[in-house]
Amino acid sequence: MPVSKSITARRLTAAALTVGALTAAIAVPATAADHQRQRPSVEISDVQYDSPGRDDRSNRSLNKEWVEITNNTRRAVNLDGWTLKDEDGHTYRFRHYRLDGRATVRIHTGQGRDTRTDLFQDRRHYVWDNRSDTATLRNDHRRFIDSDSWGHHRHGGRH
């Protein structure tokens, strides 16, 4: 009997190892797929928070401070009621604007005439802190869409 118990034990061990190996082989691709970052439909694609040149609060300088929003889908997205906000609470609200599919719009801080590719906050002061800040984009239901941070964060850590 000891021989058959030994064979049974070996078979059970081999079966368990086989099941474990198959489970691991199946789980690895799923885990790798889970960790791949899906590109969001709409995202903050770039930020120019430090206006090039002297910060003299001229409209020209204010408009060199901007945030770009990109629609990565093929369909237009209605941004009416969406908001772009900094850490101090300065908020820009999109009004009657549709961002075409695979398109980018640049939101400037200063004053100007809105076009399909450029929108203006019509402010007379800088919004984005040169040392550290966070630009946050929310939809018309106040749901978080995307954010971009730079410098030492006020809440500790660095993004």
N, C-alpha and C positions, 0 to 999 in steps of 0.2 A: 503493500500500500504506500509506503513512503515514496516510491518511484512515481506513482500516478499523482500523488499530491504535489510532488515537485513539478511534474509536467503541467498540471492544472495551474499551479501558481505561476509558472513561466508563461503559459498561454494568457492568463488573466493580466499579467504584467505587460506582455506584448500588446494585448488588445488595448489596455489603458494608455500605453505610450502612443499607439497608432491613433486612437481617438484624440488624444492631446495634441499630437502633431497636426492632424487634420483640422482641429478647431483653431489652432494657432495660424495655420496657413490660410484659413478662411477669414479669420479676424484681422490679419495684417492689412490686406487691401482695404477693408472697410475703415479701419482706424486711420490709415494714410489718407483716405478720401475725406474723412471727417476733419482732418487738420488742414486741408487745403482751403485757403481763404477764398470765399466766393466774392467776386467783385460786386459791390452794392449797385443797385439800379441807378441811384443818384448819389453822388459823393462830392465832398470838398476835395477838389483835385489839386489845388495850389493856393498858396497864400503869399502875398507880398506885404508883410506887416511892417517893414521898415522902408519907408519911402526913400528911394535913392536921392542923394544930394542933401541939402540943408533942410531941416524940418522948420520951415518958416510959415507954416499954416496957409500958404497961398493955395488957391484952388488947384493949380497945377501940381503942387506937391501932395495935396490931399488925394488927388485922383491917381497918384502913383502908388497909393496904398489900396490894395484890393484883395478880394477873395474870388476864386474861380469855382463854379459849381458845374459838374459834368453829368450828363445823362448818358449812361452806358447802354441803354436799351435802344431798340429800333423805333419804339413808339414815343410820341411826344408826351411829356408829363406836365400837368397843370400845377404850377407852383403857387397859384393864388392862395394867400393866407399862410404860406410857409414863412418861417422866420430864420434869420441868421443873427446870432447873438454872441457877444464877447463876455468875459468873466465879470465885467463891471455892470452888465445889464443893458448896454447899448444894443438896441434891437432894430434890425431892418426887416420890414414885412413886405413880402412880394405881393404886388397888386396886379391882377389881370395879366399874368405872364405865363406863357407856355414855352417850355424848353424842348426844342425839337429833339428827335432821336439822334443819338451819337453826336450831340452838340454840347458846347460849353458856353456859359455866360460869365462875364466878369462883373462883379459888384464893386464899384469904386466908392470911396468914402466921400469925396467932394461932390460938387454940383455939376450937372451936365444934362444932356438930353438923352433919354433912354432909347436904346436901339435893340435889335434882336440879340446882339452879342455883348452889349455893355449896358449895365444899369447903374444908377447913381443914388447914393443915400442922401444927397443934398445936405451934408453936414459941413460945419465950419471949423470943426476940431477933429483931430485924429481919433480913431476908434481903437485900433490894434496896438497893444503895448509892445514896444520893440524888444524888451527883455524877456517877457513871458506872458502868455495869454492862451486862450482857447477859443477857437471859432466853432460854434455849435449850430448845426442845421436841424430844424424840426419841421415836420409836416403840418398841415392845417388842423390836425387833431392833437397837436403838441407832442407827437411821438418822435423820439430820437431817430434821426436818419444817419448823421455822421458828425464827426468832430475832428479838428486838427489842433494840436497843441505844440507849443515851442517854449524853450527856456525852462527855467526852474518853476515848477508849478506852485501856485499859492497853497495848495493842499498837500504839499510835500511830494517828493519824487520828481521824476523827469519823464516827459512823454516824447 
